[in-house]
């Protein structure tokens, strides 16, 4: 992009196109399944950085 105005225009064009073809989000996992994956894992090494 050669200007901020051009960038803003490109973003607005993208958003307008996205809104025309949007679909509702459908959850495929339960909250418990999602939270189980979010739990901290055990460290894979003892290397200090």
C-alpha distances in whole Angstrom, upper triangle without the diagonal:
4,6,7,9,6,6,10,10,9,11,14,14,14,17,19,19,20,23,24,25,26,29,32,32,35,37,38,40,42,41,44,42,39,40,42,39,38,41,41,42,44,43,43,44,45,43,42,39
4,7,9,7,8,11,12,12,14,16,16,18,20,21,22,24,26,27,28,29,33,35,35,38,40,42,43,46,45,47,46,42,44,46,43,41,44,44,45,47,46,46,46,48,45,44,41
4,5,5,6,9,10,11,13,14,16,17,19,20,22,23,25,26,28,29,32,34,34,38,39,41,43,45,44,46,45,41,43,45,42,41,44,43,45,47,46,46,47,48,46,44,41
4,5,5,6,9,10,11,12,14,15,17,18,20,21,22,25,26,26,30,31,32,35,37,39,40,42,41,44,43,39,40,43,40,38,41,41,43,45,44,45,45,47,44,43,40
4,5,5,6,9,10,11,12,14,15,16,18,20,21,23,25,25,29,31,32,35,37,39,41,43,42,45,44,40,42,44,42,40,43,43,45,48,47,47,48,50,48,46,43
4,6,5,6,9,10,11,12,14,15,17,18,20,21,23,24,28,30,31,34,36,38,40,42,41,44,43,39,41,44,41,39,43,43,44,47,46,46,47,49,47,46,43
4,5,5,6,9,10,11,12,14,16,17,18,20,22,22,26,27,28,31,33,35,37,39,38,41,39,36,37,40,37,36,39,39,40,43,42,43,44,45,43,42,39
4,5,5,6,9,10,11,12,14,15,16,19,20,21,24,26,26,30,32,34,36,38,37,40,39,35,37,39,37,35,39,39,41,44,43,44,45,46,45,44,40
4,5,5,6,9,10,11,12,14,15,17,19,20,23,26,27,30,32,35,37,39,38,41,40,37,39,41,39,37,41,41,43,46,45,46,47,49,47,46,43
4,5,5,6,9,10,11,12,14,16,17,18,22,24,25,28,30,32,35,37,36,39,38,35,37,39,36,35,39,39,41,43,43,43,45,47,45,44,41
4,5,5,6,9,10,10,12,14,16,16,19,21,22,26,27,30,32,34,33,36,35,31,33,36,33,32,35,36,38,41,40,41,43,44,43,42,39
4,5,5,6,9,10,11,12,15,15,19,21,22,26,28,30,32,34,34,37,36,33,35,37,35,34,37,38,40,43,43,44,46,47,46,45,42
4,6,5,6,9,10,11,13,14,18,20,22,26,28,30,33,35,35,38,37,34,36,38,36,35,39,40,41,44,44,45,47,49,47,47,44
4,6,5,6,9,10,11,12,15,18,19,22,25,27,29,32,31,35,33,30,32,35,32,31,35,36,38,41,41,41,43,45,44,44,41
4,5,5,6,9,10,10,14,16,17,21,23,25,28,30,29,33,32,28,31,33,31,30,34,35,37,40,40,41,43,45,44,44,41
4,5,5,6,9,10,14,16,18,22,25,27,30,32,32,35,34,31,33,36,34,33,37,39,40,44,44,45,47,49,48,48,45
4,5,5,7,9,12,15,17,21,24,26,29,31,31,34,33,30,33,36,33,33,37,38,40,43,43,44,46,48,47,47,45
4,5,5,6,9,12,14,17,20,22,25,27,27,31,29,27,29,32,30,29,33,35,36,40,40,40,43,45,45,44,42
4,6,5,9,11,13,17,20,22,25,27,27,31,30,27,30,33,31,30,34,36,38,41,42,43,45,47,47,47,44
4,6,9,12,15,18,21,24,27,29,29,33,32,30,32,35,33,33,37,39,40,44,45,45,48,50,50,50,47
4,7,10,13,15,19,21,24,26,27,31,29,27,30,32,31,31,34,36,38,41,42,43,45,48,47,48,46
4,7,9,12,16,18,21,23,24,27,26,24,27,29,28,27,31,33,35,39,40,40,43,45,45,45,43
4,6,9,13,15,18,20,21,25,23,22,25,27,26,26,30,32,34,37,39,39,42,45,45,45,44
4,6,10,13,15,17,18,22,21,19,22,24,23,24,27,30,32,35,37,38,41,44,44,44,43
4,7,9,12,14,15,18,17,15,18,21,20,20,24,26,28,32,33,34,37,40,40,41,39
4,6,9,11,13,16,15,14,17,19,18,19,23,26,27,31,33,34,37,40,40,41,40
4,6,8,9,12,11,10,13,15,15,16,19,22,24,28,30,31,34,37,38,38,38
4,7,10,12,10,10,13,14,14,16,19,22,23,26,29,29,33,36,37,38,37
4,7,8,6,7,10,11,11,13,16,19,20,24,26,27,31,33,35,36,36
4,5,5,6,9,10,11,13,15,19,20,24,26,28,31,34,35,36,36
4,5,5,6,9,10,11,13,16,18,22,25,27,30,32,33,34,34
4,5,5,6,9,10,11,15,16,20,23,25,28,30,32,33,33
4,6,5,7,9,10,14,15,18,21,23,26,29,30,32,32
4,5,5,7,9,13,14,18,20,22,25,28,29,30,30
4,5,5,7,10,12,16,19,21,24,26,28,28,28
4,5,6,9,10,14,17,19,22,24,26,27,28
4,6,8,9,13,15,17,20,22,24,25,25
4,6,9,12,15,17,20,22,23,23,23
4,6,10,13,15,18,19,21,22,23
4,7,9,12,15,16,18,18,19
4,6,9,12,14,16,17,18
4,6,9,11,13,15,17
4,6,7,10,11,13
4,7,9,12,13
4,6,9,11
4,6,10
4,6
4
